[in-house]
């Protein structure tokens, strides 16, 4: 696989993982297992994930770089809640961990594949 095809694959994977993580965060805190019946303000945790969407969509390398750092907070939350929660919330946190790790790997791969060669 050439570099352009690999970068394209990493770009699509990062976008898919980011969108899936936004949907998961909203569904988790509003309907699936909210902290309070009827939803909670924890759904606002999806808001920072929306910030890099435009840059990820358009393939801006800088966005991939900084959003790979942002996603580490969601990875940490997923691991922490997987350890401390039970039932549906534990399963959702495991999914959050997997999606965060997938986004991180794809974003770092894209940034590496698109860097200027010396």
C-alpha positions as CSV (number, residue, x, y, z in Angstrom):
1,X,0.0,0.0,0.0
2,X,1.5,3.4,-1.0
3,X,1.7,6.3,1.4
4,X,-1.2,8.2,-0.2
5,X,-3.6,5.2,0.2
6,X,-2.4,4.6,3.7
7,X,-3.0,8.2,4.7
8,X,-6.5,8.1,3.1
9,X,-7.3,5.0,5.1
10,X,-6.1,6.6,8.3
11,X,-8.1,9.8,7.6
12,X,-11.3,7.8,7.1
13,X,-10.7,5.7,10.2
14,X,-10.1,8.8,12.3
15,X,-13.2,10.5,11.0
16,X,-15.3,7.3,11.6
17,X,-13.9,6.9,15.2
18,X,-14.5,10.5,16.0
19,X,-18.1,10.6,14.8
20,X,-18.8,7.3,16.5
21,X,-17.4,8.7,19.8
22,X,-19.5,11.8,19.6
23,X,-22.6,9.7,19.0
24,X,-21.6,7.4,21.9
25,X,-21.1,10.2,24.3
26,X,-24.4,11.8,23.5
27,X,-26.4,8.5,23.6
28,X,-24.6,7.4,26.7
29,X,-25.4,10.5,28.8
30,X,-28.8,11.2,27.4
31,X,-30.5,7.9,26.9
32,X,-28.5,4.7,27.5
33,X,-27.1,5.1,31.0
34,X,-27.3,8.7,32.2
35,X,-26.2,9.7,35.6
36,X,-29.7,11.0,36.3
37,X,-33.0,9.8,34.8
38,X,-33.9,11.9,31.8
39,X,-30.3,12.7,30.9
40,X,-27.5,14.7,32.4
41,X,-25.3,17.6,31.6
42,X,-22.4,15.1,31.2
43,X,-23.6,15.0,27.5
44,X,-21.7,18.2,27.2
45,X,-18.5,16.1,27.2
46,X,-19.2,15.5,23.5
47,X,-18.8,19.3,22.7
48,X,-15.0,19.3,22.7
49,X,-15.1,16.4,20.3
50,X,-17.0,18.5,17.8
51,X,-14.2,21.1,17.6
52,X,-11.8,19.1,15.4
53,X,-14.5,17.7,13.1
54,X,-13.9,20.3,10.3
55,X,-10.2,19.8,10.3
56,X,-10.4,16.1,10.4
57,X,-12.9,16.1,7.6
58,X,-10.7,18.3,5.4
59,X,-7.5,16.5,6.3
60,X,-5.6,19.3,8.1
61,X,-2.5,17.7,9.5
62,X,-2.3,20.2,12.4
63,X,-5.8,19.2,13.5
64,X,-4.8,15.6,13.6
65,X,-1.8,16.5,15.8
66,X,-3.7,18.5,18.5
67,X,-6.8,16.3,18.5
68,X,-4.6,13.3,19.2
69,X,-3.8,15.0,22.5
70,X,-7.4,15.9,23.2
71,X,-8.6,12.3,22.7
72,X,-6.4,11.1,25.5
73,X,-8.8,12.7,28.1
74,X,-11.6,10.5,26.6
75,X,-9.3,7.4,26.7
76,X,-8.6,8.2,30.4
77,X,-12.2,8.6,31.2
78,X,-13.1,5.4,29.4
79,X,-10.5,3.4,31.3
80,X,-11.4,5.0,34.7
81,X,-15.1,4.4,34.2
82,X,-14.6,0.8,32.9
83,X,-12.7,0.1,36.2
84,X,-15.3,1.8,38.5
85,X,-18.7,1.2,36.8
86,X,-20.8,-1.9,36.3
87,X,-23.4,-3.0,33.9
88,X,-24.3,-1.0,30.8
89,X,-22.0,1.9,31.8
90,X,-19.0,-0.4,32.1
91,X,-19.7,-1.7,28.6
92,X,-20.1,1.8,27.2
93,X,-16.9,2.9,28.8
94,X,-15.1,0.0,27.2
95,X,-16.5,1.1,23.8
96,X,-15.3,4.7,24.6
97,X,-11.9,3.4,25.3
98,X,-11.8,1.4,22.1
99,X,-13.0,4.3,20.0
100,X,-10.6,6.7,21.6
101,X,-7.6,4.3,21.0
102,X,-8.7,3.8,17.4
103,X,-8.9,7.6,16.8
104,X,-5.5,8.1,18.5
105,X,-3.9,5.5,16.3
106,X,-5.5,6.7,13.1
107,X,-4.7,10.4,13.9
108,X,-1.0,9.7,14.7
109,X,-0.7,7.5,11.6
110,X,-2.2,10.2,9.4
111,X,0.1,12.9,10.9
112,X,3.2,10.7,10.4
113,X,2.2,9.7,6.8
114,X,1.6,13.3,5.7
115,X,4.7,14.9,7.2
116,X,7.1,16.6,4.9
117,X,10.0,14.3,3.8
118,X,13.5,15.7,4.3
